[in-house]
Amino acid sequence: MDPGQFFASSRILIVAGKGGVGKTAASATLALAAARTGLTVLVVEVAGRLDSAPMFGVDPQGYDEQTVYHASSTGPIRCRSITPDAALVDWLSNHGFTRIVRRMSRSGLLEIVATATPGIKELLVLGQIKHLEQSRVADLIIVDAPAAGHALNFLRAPVAVRNTARTGVLRRQATEALEMLKDSERCRALLVTIAEETPIKELVETAFAVEDEVGLALGPVVVNSVLGAIDTLDESLDRDRLDVAGSGDGLTSDQLDDLVTAASFRRDRMALQVDQLDSLAQQLPLAQIRLPHLFTTSIGLAELKRLADAADRSIEEITVPGD
């Protein structure tokens, strides 16, 4: 599939995954890959943090929208954060309550209003995302959702509010949010994992839950931190061969032992990775966008470009039905 076709197929991509699997890095990677097709991209973070901007080499400017990347050959990438409190203020202001919003905020009444109905905080954020989508503020909105367990509550919120509020504004907001989530041309979920048993198990459970309970369409699974094959790995496990070759390179016996240990560890990790990726494919037969493991302590723009290149290659390998 052409990356341009892939990123243009939905206006919102909700990126979710278990904590620690690199969800935010995946969101930033997808944003860069999409921008390179010429699309304007808005990355929305909803967990109260601003972690994407530093990956593009930009200091986050509070919760205001900011441009974090724009090259001559790409569309611009902007970032912003949406919190329930800010979304509630916007909602009240847009519905004629501008004069009392600040007073409510100072008195703590905003928190009371936001917690009066289960799911209302999450619904307010989804409502803000819906408003951004309908306003066409960007060609593509990438939502860096909360970690998987919280992401389910986030996505289930419209159902909970609709079941609680039988009539009125809240029910209408919940219905409209569900309509957005269920329309695959407007919204899809891309779940993120690494090739390990627990994250994959949680991802599969999340996938079935969002499909069955919310009706949210699933895009490809993003698999982070995939180890690449090493052609000479088997040779590195041959201690006798290393002894002969290593003597000419000035390697000590202890260094050769360490090399064999490292190669053995890498072989075992590769075997585990193959097993887990096969298990994921069997449990959840979706296309996979595989991003390589980077041997670095942080993710910057150079690393994002490498990851975006890998994302493009994976997307190009996705088969479109009928092709």
PAKOLVO-388009 format. One record per residue: residue number from 1; y negated, x negated, z of N, C-alpha, C in turn. Coordinates in steps of 0.05 Angstrom, whole numbers. Layout:
N
    n      ny      nx      nz     cay     cax     caz      cy      cx      cz
  NUM       Y       X       Z       Y       X       Z       Y       X       Z
...
! end
This chain:
323
    n      ny      nx      nz     cay     cax     caz      cy      cx      cz
    1      24     -17       0       0       0       0     -25     -18       0
    2     -44     -10     -16     -70     -24     -16     -84     -20      11
    3     -94     -42      23    -108     -38      49    -132     -19      47
    4    -146     -19      25    -168       0      22    -158      29      23
    5    -136      34      10    -124      61      11    -115      68      39
    6    -103      49      53     -93      53      80    -116      61      99
    7    -137      45      99    -159      50     118    -176      74     111
    8    -175      83      85    -191     106      77    -175     132      81
    9    -150     130      90    -134     154      92    -140     172     116
   10    -153     161     136    -162     176     160    -189     166     169
   11    -205     184     180    -231     176     189    -231     164     217
   12    -210     170     233    -208     160     260    -180     148     264
   13    -179     123     275    -154     111     283    -156     107     313
   14    -137     120     328    -136     116     357    -115      95     363
   15    -123      73     374    -106      50     380     -99      51     409
   16     -73      53     415     -64      55     443     -39      38     447
   17     -35      30     472     -11      14     478     -11       7     508
   18      12      -2     517      15     -11     545      -4     -34     551
   19     -15     -35     575     -32     -56     583     -19     -84     579
   20     -34    -102     568     -23    -129     564     -11    -135     537
   21     -10    -115     519       2    -119     493     -18    -127     472
   22     -44    -130     479     -64    -138     460     -76    -115     444
   23     -80     -92     458     -91     -69     444    -119     -73     434
   24    -136     -85     450    -163     -90     441    -165    -110     418
   25    -148    -131     420    -148    -150     398    -138    -137     372
   26    -118    -119     375    -109    -104     351    -131     -86     340
   27    -146     -73     357    -169     -56     348    -189     -73     333
   28    -196     -96     344    -216    -114     330    -205    -124     304
   29    -179    -130     303    -166    -140     279    -167    -118     257
   30    -160     -94     264    -160     -72     245    -188     -66     236
   31    -208     -69     254    -236     -65     246    -244     -85     225
   32    -237    -110     229    -244    -131     209    -229    -127     183
   33    -204    -120     184    -188    -115     160    -200     -92     144
   34    -209     -71     158    -221     -48     145    -248     -55     133
   35    -264     -70     148    -291     -77     138    -288     -94     113
   36    -267    -110     111    -264    -126      87    -258    -110      62
   37    -250     -85      66    -247     -67      42    -273     -54      35
   38    -294     -59      49    -320     -48      43    -329     -25      60
   39    -311     -16      79    -318       7      96    -337      -1     118
   40    -353      18     126    -369      14     151    -351      23     174
   41    -350       7     195    -331      11     217    -346      13     244
   42    -338      32     260    -349      34     287    -325      33     306
   43    -325      13     324    -305      10     345    -315      23     370
   44    -300      42     380    -308      57     404    -289      50     427
   45    -299      39     449    -283      33     472    -288      55     493
   46    -266      65     504    -268      88     522    -258      82     550
   47    -250      57     555    -239      50     582    -260      38     600
   48    -286      40     592    -307      30     610    -312       1     608
   49    -299     -13     589    -304     -41     585    -314     -46     557
   50    -325     -70     553    -336     -78     526    -323    -104     519
   51    -298    -104     509    -283    -128     504    -283    -136     475
   52    -290    -119     457    -288    -125     428    -310    -144     419
   53    -335    -139     428    -358    -154     419    -354    -184     422
   54    -345    -194     446    -342    -223     449    -322    -235     429
   55    -303    -220     419    -284    -230     399    -298    -237     373
   56    -320    -222     368    -336    -228     344    -358    -248     349
   57    -358    -259     373    -379    -279     380    -405    -267     388
   58    -405    -242     397    -430    -228     405    -428    -219     434
   59    -450    -223     448    -451    -214     476    -455    -183     476
   60    -439    -169     492    -442    -140     492    -469    -132     505
   61    -482    -112     492    -508    -103     502    -506     -76     516
   62    -495     -77     540    -491     -53     555    -474     -33     540
   63    -482      -8     541    -466      13     527    -479      23     501
   64    -500       8     492    -513      16     468    -497       6     444
   65    -498      21     422    -485      12     398    -498     -13     387
   66    -481     -32     378    -491     -57     367    -474     -66     344
   67    -487     -79     325    -472     -92     302    -461    -118     312
   68    -435    -122     309    -422    -146     318    -413    -164     295
   69    -412    -153     270    -403    -169     248    -412    -156     222
   70    -423    -173     204    -431    -163     178    -434    -187     159
   71    -414    -191     142    -415    -212     122    -423    -200      95
   72    -431    -216      77    -441    -206      51    -420    -191      35
   73    -395    -198      40    -373    -185      25    -359    -163      40
   74    -369    -155      63    -356    -135      80    -375    -113      88
   75    -363     -91      97    -379     -71     110    -386     -80     138
   76    -406     -68     151    -413     -76     178    -394     -65     198
   77    -390     -80     220    -374     -71     243    -393     -67     266
   78    -393     -43     278    -409     -37     302    -391     -30     325
   79    -400     -35     349    -385     -28     373    -402     -12     392
   80    -389       6     407    -402      20     428    -382      30     448
   81    -391      36     472    -373      47     492    -381      76     498
   82    -361      92     503    -366     120     512    -352     125     538
   83    -368     132     559    -357     138     585    -360     168     589
   84    -344     180     607    -347     209     612    -375     216     622
   85    -386     200     639    -413     206     649    -434     207     627
   86    -433     187     609    -452     186     587    -447     209     568
   87    -421     216     563    -415     238     545    -424     264     557
   88    -422     267     583    -431     292     596    -462     295     594
   89    -476     272     598    -505     273     596    -513     281     567
   90    -499     269     547    -506     276     520    -500     306     514
   91    -477     315     525    -470     343     520    -490     362     533
   92    -498     357     557    -517     374     571    -544     373     557
   93    -552     349     548    -578     346     535    -578     361     508
   94    -555     361     494    -554     374     468    -551     405     471
   95    -546     414     496    -543     443     500    -566     454     517
   96    -589     441     516    -613     452     528    -617     447     558
   97    -602     427     569    -605     421     598    -618     394     603
   98    -635     386     584    -647     359     586    -662     355     613
   99    -677     376     622    -694     373     645    -678     368     671
  100    -654     378     672    -639     376     697    -618     354     697
  101    -614     341     674    -593     321     672    -598     298     691
  102    -623     287     691    -628     264     708    -626     271     738
  103    -635     295     745    -633     303     773    -604     306     781
  104    -587     317     763    -559     320     769    -546     293     772
  105    -554     274     755    -543     247     756    -549     234     782
  106    -574     236     792    -582     223     817    -568     236     841
  107    -563     262     840    -552     276     863    -522     275     864
  108    -509     265     843    -480     265     843    -467     290     832
  109    -483     309     823    -472     334     813    -457     330     787
  110    -464     309     772    -450     304     747    -420     299     752
  111    -414     284     774    -386     279     780    -372     304     788
  112    -386     322     803    -374     348     810    -368     365     786
  113    -387     366     767    -382     381     743    -359     370     727
  114    -358     343     725    -338     330     708    -310     332     720
  115    -307     336     746    -281     338     758    -273     366     765
  116    -289     386     758    -284     413     765    -259     424     750
  117    -255     414     726    -232     424     710    -215     400     702
  118    -189     400     706    -172     378     698    -174     372     668
  119    -179     347     661    -181     340     633    -209     340     622
  120    -228     350     637    -255     354     625    -268     327     619
  121    -263     307     636    -275     281     631    -265     270     604
  122    -239     271     599    -228     261     575    -238     278     551
  123    -240     304     555    -249     322     534    -278     315     526
  124    -294     308     545    -322     301     539    -323     277     521
  125    -306     257     526    -305     233     509    -295     240     481
  126    -273     256     480    -263     264     454    -284     281     439
  127    -298     297     453    -320     312     440    -341     295     428
  128    -347     273     442    -367     254     432    -356     240     407
  129    -331     233     407    -318     221     384    -318     240     360
  130    -312     265     366    -313     286     345    -341     288     333
  131    -361     287     350    -389     289     341    -396     265     323
  132    -386     241     330    -391     217     314    -377     220     287
  133    -353     230     287    -338     233     262    -351     254     244
  134    -360     276     255    -372     297     239    -400     288     229
  135    -413     270     244    -439     261     236    -437     238     215
  136    -413     230     209    -408     209     190    -424     183     196
  137    -423     175     221    -437     151     229    -424     126     218
  138    -399     128     210    -385     106     198    -362     117     180
  139    -353     101     161    -331     109     145    -305     111     161
  140    -302      93     181    -278      93     198    -286      88     227
  141    -276     104     245    -280     100     273    -253      91     285
  142    -253      68     298    -230      58     311    -234      61     341
  143    -216      77     354    -219      82     382    -200      64     398
  144    -211      47     414    -195      30     432    -189      47     457
  145    -167      60     456    -160      80     477    -151      66     503
  146    -149      82     525    -139      70     550    -110      61     546
  147    -100      46     566     -72      38     565     -53      62     564
  148     -29      57     554     -11      79     546      -9     103     565
  149      -4      98     591      -2     120     609     -27     137     611
  150     -50     124     612     -76     138     613     -82     149     585
  151     -73     136     564     -78     146     537     -65     174     534
  152     -42     178     545     -29     204     543     -46     225     556
  153     -56     220     580     -74     239     593     -99     244     577
  154    -109     222     565    -133     224     548    -128     243     524
  155    -105     240     511     -99     256     488     -90     284     495
  156     -78     287     518     -69     314     527     -91     331     537
  157    -114     319     543    -136     334     556    -144     360     542
  158    -147     360     515    -155     386     503    -135     408     508
  159    -109     401     509     -88     421     514     -92     432     543
  160     -96     414     562     -99     422     590    -124     439     594
  161    -146     432     581    -171     447     584    -168     474     570
  162    -156     474     547    -152     500     533    -135     519     549
  163    -115     509     562     -97     526     578    -111     536     604
  164    -131     521     613    -145     528     637    -169     547     632
  165    -184     539     612    -208     555     604    -201     575     582
  166    -198     600     589    -189     620     570    -210     628     550
  167    -235     626     559    -257     633     541    -280     614     546
  168    -301     616     530    -325     601     535    -327     575     520
  169    -348     559     528    -355     534     514    -332     514     517
  170    -321     511     541    -300     491     545    -276     496     527
  171    -268     521     525    -245     527     508    -251     521     479
  172    -275     527     470    -282     521     443    -282     491     438
  173    -293     476     457    -293     447     454    -264     436     453
  174    -247     447     470    -219     438     470    -205     445     444
  175    -210     468     434    -198     477     409    -207     459     386
  176    -233     453     385    -243     435     364    -232     407     366
  177    -229     397     390    -218     370     394    -189     370     385
  178    -174     391     391    -146     392     382    -144     394     351
  179    -162     408     339    -162     410     310    -167     383     298
  180    -184     367     310    -189     340     301    -164     323     304
  181    -151     324     327    -128     307     332    -104     314     314
  182    -102     339     307     -79     349     291     -83     345     261
  183    -107     339     252    -112     336     224    -109     306     216
  184     -88     300     202     -81     272     196    -102     259     178
  185    -117     275     163    -138     264     146    -163     256     163
  186    -164     267     187    -186     260     205    -177     240     225
  187    -152     241     235    -145     225     258    -115     218     257
  188    -110     193     263     -82     183     267     -81     164     291
  189     -57     160     302     -54     141     324     -38     117     314
  190     -47      94     321     -33      69     316     -26      57     344
  191       0      57     350       9      48     376      16      18     374
  192       9       4     395      11     -25     396      32     -34     416
  193      48     -54     409      69     -64     427      72     -94     422
  194      89    -106     438     100    -133     432     130    -130     431
  195     143    -150     421     172    -148     417     188    -153     443
  196     183    -136     462     198    -137     488     206    -109     495
  197     228    -107     511     241     -82     517     223     -61     530
  198     209     -69     552     193     -49     567     170     -38     550
  199     154     -55     538     132     -44     521     142     -26     498
  200     164     -34     486     175     -17     465     185      10     475
  201     198       9     498     207      34     510     184      53     515
  202     162      42     527     139      58     533     125      68     508
  203     125      51     487     113      59     462     128      83     450
  204     154      81     450     170     103     438     166     129     453
  205     165     127     480     160     152     495     132     163     489
  206     113     145     487      86     154     480      85     167     453
  207      98     155     434      99     165     406     109     194     405
  208     132     199     418     143     226     417     125     245     432
  209     113     236     454      95     254     469      71     262     453
  210      58     243     440      33     251     425      40     268     401
  211      63     264     389      70     281     367      78     309     376
  212      95     310     397     105     337     405      84     353     420
  213      69     340     438      51     355     456      23     358     444
  214      14     339     428     -13     340     417     -13     346     387
  215       8     338     373       8     342     344      -7     320     329
  216     -11     297     342     -25     275     330      -7     259     312
  217     -15     255     287       1     240     268       1     211     276
  218      24     198     271      27     170     277      25     153     252
  219      10     132     254       9     112     233      29      90     239
  220      27      68     225      46      46     230      43      35     259
  221      65      24     269      65      11     295      53     -17     291
  222      35     -25     309      24     -52     308      40     -69     328
  223      54     -90     318      69    -108     335      54    -134     338
  224      45    -139     362      29    -163     367      47    -187     374
  225      36    -210     371      48    -235     382      76    -240     371
  226      78    -237     344     104    -242     331     107    -271     325
  227     129    -284     335     134    -312     330     143    -316     301
  228     133    -336     288     141    -343     261     166    -360     261
  229     181    -358     238     205    -374     236     198    -404     233
  230     216    -421     243     213    -450     240     238    -460     225
  231     233    -471     201     255    -480     184     272    -501     196
  232     260    -519     212     275    -542     223     284    -537     252
  233     285    -511     260     292    -505     288     320    -514     295
  234     339    -509     277     367    -516     282     370    -547     284
  235     355    -561     268     356    -590     270     346    -600     297
  236     326    -586     308     315    -594     334     335    -589     357
  237     356    -574     351     376    -569     372     398    -589     371
  238     399    -605     350     420    -626     347     411    -651     362
  239     421    -655     386     412    -678     403     420    -704     390
  240     443    -706     378     452    -731     366     434    -739     342
  241     427    -719     326     410    -725     303     382    -733     313
  242     372    -719     333     346    -726     344     346    -754     356
  243     369    -762     367     370    -788     380     366    -810     359
  244     378    -805     335     376    -825     313     347    -824     302
  245     337    -800     296     311    -798     284     289    -805     304
  246     293    -797     329     272    -801     349     268    -831     356
  247     289    -847     353     287    -875     360     267    -889     342
  248     266    -879     317     247    -891     298     219    -881     303
  249     215    -859     316     189    -848     322     179    -856     349
  250     194    -872     363     185    -881     389     188    -861     411
  251     206    -841     408     210    -820     428     230    -830     449
  252     224    -825     474     242    -832     496     265    -811     498
  253     285    -819     513     307    -800     517     298    -775     531
  254     280    -777     551     269    -753     565     254    -736     546
  255     239    -747     528     223    -732     508     242    -717     489
  256     263    -730     481     283    -717     464     296    -693     478
  257     302    -697     504     313    -675     520     294    -651     521
  258     268    -658     526     248    -637     527     246    -622     500
  259     248    -637     478     247    -625     451     270    -605     447
  260     294    -613     456     317    -596     453     313    -571     470
  261     303    -574     495     298    -552     512     278    -532     500
  262     257    -543     489     237    -525     476     248    -511     452
  263     264    -525     436     276    -513     413     296    -491     421
  264     311    -496     442     330    -476     452     316    -451     462
  265     293    -455     476     277    -432     485     267    -416     462
  266     256    -430     442     245    -417     418     267    -401     403
  267     291    -413     401     313    -399     388     320    -373     403
  268     322    -375     429     328    -351     445     307    -330     442
  269     281    -338     443     259    -319     439     260    -306     412
  270     267    -322     391     269    -311     364     291    -290     362
  271     314    -296     375     336    -278     375     329    -252     389
  272     315    -254     412     307    -231     427     287    -214     410
  273     269    -228     397     249    -215     380     262    -199     358
  274     282    -211     345     296    -197     323     310    -172     334
  275     323    -175     357     337    -152     369     318    -129     376
  276     295    -136     388     276    -116     397     262    -103     373
  277     256    -118     352     243    -106     329     263     -87     314
  278     288     -95     314     309     -77     302     311     -52     319
  279     311     -55     345     313     -32     363     289     -13     359
  280     265     -24     357     241      -8     352     244       7     326
  281     253      -6     305     256       7     279     276      30     280
  282     297      27     296     318      48     298     308      71     314
  283     293      66     336     283      87     353     259     102     341
  284     243      87     326     218      98     315     215      87     287
  285     226     102     268     226      92     240     199      94     226
  286     180      78     236     154      77     224     149      49     213
  287     131      47     194     123      20     184     112       4     206
  288     114     -22     203     104     -40     224      83     -59     213
  289      60     -61     227      40     -82     221      44    -104     241
  290      54    -127     231      61    -149     249      40    -170     249
  291      30    -176     273       9    -196     277      21    -220     291
  292      15    -244     281      28    -268     292      19    -276     320
  293      37    -289     334      29    -301     360      10    -324     354
  294     -12    -325     368     -31    -347     366     -30    -364     391
  295     -26    -390     387     -24    -408     410     -52    -416     418
  296     -66    -397     430     -94    -401     438     -99    -386     464
  297    -119    -394     479    -124    -380     504    -144    -358     501
  298    -157    -356     478    -176    -334     473    -177    -326     444
  299    -188    -303     438    -190    -293     411    -219    -293     403
  300    -225    -308     382    -252    -308     371    -251    -300     342
  301    -273    -304     328    -275    -294     300    -255    -308     282
  302    -251    -334     286    -231    -349     270    -203    -337     273
  303    -196    -331     298    -170    -319     304    -168    -291     292
  304    -189    -275     294    -189    -248     283    -185    -249     253
  305    -196    -269     239    -193    -271     210    -163    -277     203
  306    -150    -294     219    -122    -299     215    -105    -274     219
  307    -112    -260     240     -97    -235     246    -102    -214     225
  308    -127    -212     215    -133    -193     194    -118    -199     168
  309    -115    -225     162    -100    -233     139     -71    -224     141
  310     -59    -227     166     -32    -218     170     -30    -188     169
  311     -50    -174     179     -50    -145     177     -50    -135     148
  312     -66    -148     132     -67    -142     103     -40    -145      90
  313     -27    -167      97       0    -172      84      20    -151      93
  314      19    -143     118      38    -122     127      32     -96     114
  315       6     -89     112      -2     -63      99       7     -63      70
  316       4     -85      57      11     -87      28      41     -83      24
  317      57     -88      45      86     -85      44      95     -56      50
  318      76     -39      60      83     -12      66      88       4      40
  319     110      18      38     116      33      14     105      61      16
  320      90      69      -4      79      96      -5     100     114     -18
  321     106     137      -6     126     156     -17     118     163     -46
  322     137     161     -63     133     168     -91     128     143    -109
  323     122     120     -96     117      96    -112     144      83    -120
! end
